[in-house]
């Protein structure tokens, strides 16, 4: 794809999805194509440039996992040692399951930890105090048993990195990875922002025929820096991709091939239902007509980031946006790139062919809990449909099928729908679990 065609495509898609600004970078056959569109804040004329930083959300986890792999290569960490060997905060925990958690478990989201643990003081940046607090929670399942996406786990990885690197997480990431990749770091949480880069504002786009982007203030708890506290550009994401592809001249020095392969390998216990087609150590697996791609998606307050890389061909694609509708833009971009001969990997959940559930929804109503996160599932007026809410303002209507899978479409903001499922006890068929967005939440008695 030539640059003018890519620029026109990005301009059209940002317009169609009411996204104020975006970046698209493609690495193919050793050549890098980088285009931008729009502005950093709606209602202004400040253009997005290749250097503009966007909130990366959970794509931060790919950087955190890479640093952990670098420390494994240096001999400072081991994939399968219990992380309690590095963490004084795990000493004396009441739940023995913490003592069995390994770095591999944390990076593959199979540690069984709660998804979104937060401290009472969102400004608290100490990962030691965060980890000590997380160690008082009750795990969702046994380590290594199954997949349950966990920001908590990645924040604990940040603490492991601190103890192994003998510096704060931000300093280790900057010194071991960002600076060597030529990335001027910009941290949104857990420390002062560094560098002179412009940060794009996030925007919420409400559903409706006249979609308008409204600026929103970003919020990342300070203790969540390793899980979602980085900002960067699409070019920065491609720099990380080139490291994992091994196409950088210094790739084997920064991250040896053995550790790259370990991160890329699919974990047989990581069934990331509704989120990806599989998971490795910090990198998700995405299906494509030319085989699996690796990468990660991220959402932040009013923004999205997407990274894909294809080791077999040395190809990579990165997109950053500053609107909630960036997830919809990404899906359309993947389709457009595939039509132009670039079969980007993406997870497209198979739509259920089972009949829709139109009666008896009370079987599924109740409260579902994962640590501090509580989802409420209630019958909508009329009693034939379900609505899902949580304490953050999430409101979504559920389209439920008889195979217990569902599609959740948000009503509070315009974004791509989620795929989830209810899980029953085999003995009596009672619903005991809801899986949504990669997270598992156990059913509790309705309030």
N, C-alpha and C positions, 0 to 999 in steps of 0.2 A: 504494500500500500504506500502510495506517495504522500508526502507531507500535505499538499493542498487538499487531497481527498480526505485525509485523516482530520485536518482542521475543520473542513466543512461538515464532516460527520459529527464531530464533537460539538460544534456550534448548533447544529440541528437538534441533537439530543438534549443539550442543556436547555434549549428553548422549549422543546416538547415537554420537559419534565420540570420546568420552572426552577432550574438550578442556576443560581447566580454565577458560579464560577467552577471551573474544573481543569484538571491536567490529565493528559494521556501520554504515556511513554511506552514504546514498543522496542524491544531488543530482538533482532532477527538476523541470522547469518552474520553476526558480528557488528551490524550497523544499528545505531540508535536513532529512532524517530521520536521527537518530543514536540507536542503541540499543547496549547492552552486555549481557554475560552472564558470570556466573561470577566466579572469583577470580584473583588474580595469581600465586598459587602453590598447588598442590594441598596439601590438608591444613591450610590456613589459612582465615581468614574475611576476608582483605583483598579487598574487592570491586574488580573492574575498573570504572573510571570512564571518561568520555569523554576525560579528559586522560591516562590511563595510557599510557605509551610501550611499544611492542612492537618487538622487533628487526625491521627492515624487510628485512634480507638484500639481495637484488639489486634490490629496488625503489629502493635508494639510487642505482642507475645512472640512473634517470629524473631524479633531482635533479642529479646530476653533469652529465648531458647538457644539462639546462636551463641550468645555469650557463655551460657552454661556448657554448650558443646566445646567451645574454645578452652574452657577450664578443664574439661575432661581430657582434651588433647594434651594439655599441659601437665596432667597428672594430679591436679588439685581436687578433682571430683571424680566419682565413678557413677556410671548409669544406674547400677543396681545395688549400691550401698544404701542402707536406710538413711534418710536425710537427718534423722535424729542424731547421727554421728557428728553432724556439722552444726546442729541447732541446740543450743542450751535451752531454748524456749520450749522444746519438746520434752525436756526432763520432767518426770513426775506427772505426766498427763494421766488423767483418770481413765481414758479410753485407750486400751492397748493397740487399737488399730493405727494410731499415729506412729507407733514404733515400727510398723511394717511398711510405711510409705517410703518409696524410693524416688530418686530424681526422674526415672523413667515414668513412674506413675504420674507424677506431677505434670510432666511435659506432655503426656498423652491424654490427660484429663481422665485417668482411670484410678486416681488416688481415693475417690469416694468422698472428697471433702465438699462442704457446702459451697454453693456457687458464688455468693456475693456478700461475704461477711464485711461489715463496716464497723469502724470504731465510733464511739459516741461523739468524739471530736473529729470532724471530717478534715480538720487542718493538721492533725497529727501525722507527721511524715516518717516517724521511726518505724522501720520495718521490723525491728526487734520487738517493739511493743505490739505491732500488728500481729506478728506471728504468735506471740504469747497469748493474745486474745483469741486468735483463731483456734489455738490448741485447746480452748475450753468449750468449743462447739462439739456437737455430736455428728460424726460422719454420716453420710447418706447410705453408704454401702461399704463392703470390705474392699481394701486396696486390690487393684488388679481384676476386680470382678466384672465391671462394665464401664461404659463411658458416661460421664456426667460433667458437662462443661463447667469449669471452675475458675473464675477470676481469683478467688481466694488462693488456689493452688499456685498460680503464677506470681502472686505477691509473695508467697512463701519462697518460690524459686529465687525471687529477688533477694530475699534474706540469705538464702544459701550462697548466692553469688557474693554477697557482702562478706560473709565469713571466709569464703575461699579466696576472694580477691583482696581481703584486708583493706577495703575502701568502701565508701557508700556506693549503692547500686549505680547511681548516675555516673560516678567517676569511673567505675569499672566498664560500663557500657561505652562511655565516651572514649576511654583510652584503648580498650581492646578492640572495639568494633567501629564506632562512628567515625572517629578521626581517621583511622586507616582506610575507611571507605570514602573519605573525602566529604563526609556529611557534617555540616555545621549543626550541632545539636540544639534542639529546642524542646525543653521539658515543660509539660503543662501542669505537672504536679510533683510533689515530693522534693522540691528544690527550686531555686530561681531559674527563670528562663535565661538561656545563654545564647550568644550570637546576635546578629543584627538583622535577622530575617523578619519579613512581614508575615503575620499570621492571619489567615483567612477567617472571617467570622462565620459561625454556623447559622443555619436558617431552618426553621420549621415550615413545612408546606402543608396546609390543610386540604383535606379532600374536597372535591367540588369542581364544577365546570370552570370556574375562574380561579385557578390556583395561583396564590401569591406567596412569595417567600418572605418570612418575617424573621429578623435576626433574633438569635437566642444566645444567652450567656453559657459558655461551656462550663461543665462541672465534672471534675475528676477528683475523688477523694485523694488526699495527699498520700495515703497509704497504698493507693492503687497504682502507683507509678509503673511498676514492672508489668502490670496487666494492660494498661491503656493510657500511659502518660506521655507518650512521644508525639511530636508533630514533625512533619516532613513533607517532601514533595514526591511526585511520581518518579522523578529522576532518582531520588534517594532509594525508593523501593526497588528500582531496577538495579541500583548498585548492590543492594543486598542479594537480589536474585542472581546477579552475575557471580557473586561469591559462591552461592549454592550450586550454580551450574558448573563451577570450576573454570570459567572462561577468563577470569581475571589473572594477570601474570603472577600475582602474589596469593592466589587462592589457596594453594597447598600450605603456604606459610600461615595464613590467617585462620584457615579451617581445613585441616587435612581431609583427604578423600574418605578415610575410614569414618570420621565423625559426620561428614556430609551424608554418607550412605546410611549411617545409623539414624540420623534425623529423618531421612526420606522413607525409610522402611515402614510399611503399614503395620500397626499394632493390631493383632488379631482380636484383642479384647475391646477395641475402640470402635464400637458401632455408633457412629455419630448421626443417628436417625434424624432426618429433616434438616441437617446442617451441612453435611458433606458426605462424600462416598466412602470415606475412611479417614484415619488419622495416624500421623507418625509422631515424632517428637518435636512439637512446635510447628509442624506443617501439616495442613489438611490435604486430602486427596480429592481430586475433582475429575469426573468422567469427561471424556472427549472422544470424538471420532478417531483420533490418532493415538489413543491411549491416555493413561492418567497424567494429569498435571498436578503440581504441588502449589501451595500458597496459603493465603489467609484472607479473611474479610474482616473489616472493622467498621463499627458504627460509633459515633460520638454524638454529643448534643448538637444536632443540626449539621451532621457531616458523615461521609462514608469514605472508606479506602478499600481498595481491592488489589491483590497481588496474585499473579499466576506465573509459574515457570514450568517449562517442559524439558527435563534433562535429556531426553532422547534427541531433541533437535537444537538445544541451546537457545530456545525462544523464551521470552518473558513479556508480560503485559502488566501495566500498572495504571490504575485510575484513582484519582482523588477528586472529591466533590465537597461543596459546602452547603448541602441541603439534605433533608431527610429522604427526598426522592432520588438520591443518588443510587439506592439499591435498585430502583426501577430502571434508571439510566444504564446501570451496569448490565442488567439482563438484556436490554436492547442492544447495547454495544457488543456483547458477546455474539448475539445473533448476526449483527452486521459484519463483524470481523470474520465469522465463520463463512458468511456469504462471499467474502472477498478472499477466501482461501486460507484463513488463519484460524484453525479449529481450536479455539481457546477452551480450556477445561472449565466446567462450571457444574454445580450441583443442581439438577432439576428434579425435584421429588416427583416420583411417579404418581399421577393422579389416580386416586382410588376409583375402581370400577364397581365397588360394592354399593348397594342401594343406600340412599340417604336415610338417616334416622329421623323420623318425623313424629314418633310417639314415644312416650316414656323417658323423656330426658332426665327425670329426677334421679335415675340410676347413676348419673355422672355428676350431679350437683354436689357441692361441698367446698371445703377449703383444702388447698394443696400447699405443702410447705417444703421449702429447701432452705434450712438455716433461717436467716432473717427475712427471706423472701417468701411472701404468701400470695398465692393466687386464689381468687374466689371465682367459682363457676356457678352461675345461677341461671334459672330459666328466664327467658325473656317474656314479656307480656304475651299472653296467649298460650304459653306453656308448651310450645312445640319446637323451640330453638333455645340455644345456649349463648350466654355472654360471659366473657372472661375479663376480669379486672385485677389490678394489683395496686399497691400503695403509691406507685410512681406516677399514676395517671393513665397507665395503659388501659385501654378499653378496646375489646375485639369481639366480633361476632364469630361464633364457631359453626362451620358447616361439617356436621358429623356423619360418618358412614358406619355401616353395620360391622365393618371389620375393625372398628374402634379408632381408626385414623380420622384426623380432622384438619381442616384448613382454618386458620385464625386470621381474619382480616381486620386490621385496626380501623377504628372509627374516629380516633382522636387526631391522627396525623396520616399523611399519605406516604405509604411505604409498601414494599413488597410483602405479600402475605407470608405467614409462617405455617409450617407443617408440623403437626404433632400427633400424638396418639395416647390413648388410655391403655393401661396395663392391668390385667385382672389376676387374681389368685386362681391358679389352675384348679384348686380343690372345689371352690364354691362359686367361682365366677364373679366375685365382688371386685369392684374397681379399687385398686390400692395405690396406683401411681399414675401420674401424668407426665409425659415427656414433651417439652416445648423448647424450641431454640437450643437443643442439645442438652438442656437441663432436665434432671429428674426431680420431681416434687412428690412427696408422699401425702396421701390423703389423710386429713384429720377431720374430726367431727365438725360439722357446719356450725358457725357462730349463731 
